[in-house]
């Protein structure tokens, strides 16, 4: 009996060790699925511990319970005071250099971020010299301002089968200002328009529809007028990653004026140092859906890690990036942790009120967390919640964010 316990313990230990592989090494079947099930290994391990206790094998009891804790360790990170897997060495937004240097680096990063092809599926939003268009009869929201919360939402629409009326109702009732959808079809986009989504979120950008899409194309809607938009912000082996870039309120950037009528005690400015207005900051929102492992394990891993380019572009310019979508992975997957290390923080980890388990929607338990809201430095997460949308197999995720 002791030998059997030992063999089962070794199998469980090796299974859990898959989560510690270098990023990309898990891109072979069936490892992504085995890793996704690691958080549930505590169930058979506790059962084995109880069995060992009945047999008075106390050493085995302790060994099984240690493994049970190890299997649950990454899920425990969602509880407590919060958990930030982004590098501590990332410099604060805006940096400490002169404004001209910051502006130059920001320009470079934005060229990198939006260097992809122009789309023929741009509908309400167009990245052109005339600026974005908006649906007639709608009004854009004010620019995003510091210390003012705003809400975002993401949903996998299951091959376009999600209930359009339910989506629009949740957008309205939850006061969503940025919406990311995956697995879209033209029919669902039209249904969303018929239900009045354009009245709530007048700007949107869609990815191009291609035969290689994994379940459908992606899209992003916003109440804020974008400074620019693209159908594919970063090339990954999956559906296009549409993105919109929204300016922050100028109030954050401008220096308060000096009252010239009362200048006692104020040192005169050094005329050799001309005033340079700080460059404007931006937030880029992207809707992403890397391939599922069954559509190609190497492409699955490459797509997850490839999204890190959005964090790199934002950091180099002192801006902010938000990636939302069905990322087909969680913190147990090394590729997902590599994405976080590129500069992103998972909103659920930052909120630290437990994981938001999103798949499958028809089972109250067990579920796994595949859908995420990822943010770079410069945003504070004040609330995260998942909830069911009719006729899709994923739960929606909403997060309330605040510019620091």
Buried (B, 14 or more C-beta within 10 A) or exposed (E): EEEEBEEBBEEBBEBBEBBEBEBBEBBEEEBBEBBBBBBBBBEBBBEBBEBBBEEEBEEBBEBBBBBBEBBBBBBEBBEEEBBBBBEEEBEEBBBEEEBEEBBBBBEEBBEBBBEBEBBEBBBBBBBEEEEBBBBEEBEBBEBBBBEEEBBBBBBBBBBBBBBBBBBBBBBBEBEBBBBBBBBBBEEBBEBBBEBBBBBBBBBBBBBBBEEEBBBBBBBBBBBBBBBBBBBBBBBBBBBBBBBBBBBBBEEBBEEEEEEEEEEEEEEEEEEEEEEEEBBBBBBBBBBBBBBBBEBBBEBBBBBBBBBBBBBBBBBBBBBBBBBBBBBBBBBBBBBBBBBBBBBBBBBBBBBBEEBBBBBBBEEEEEBBBBBBBBBBBBBBBBEBBBBBBEEBBBBBBBBBBBBE
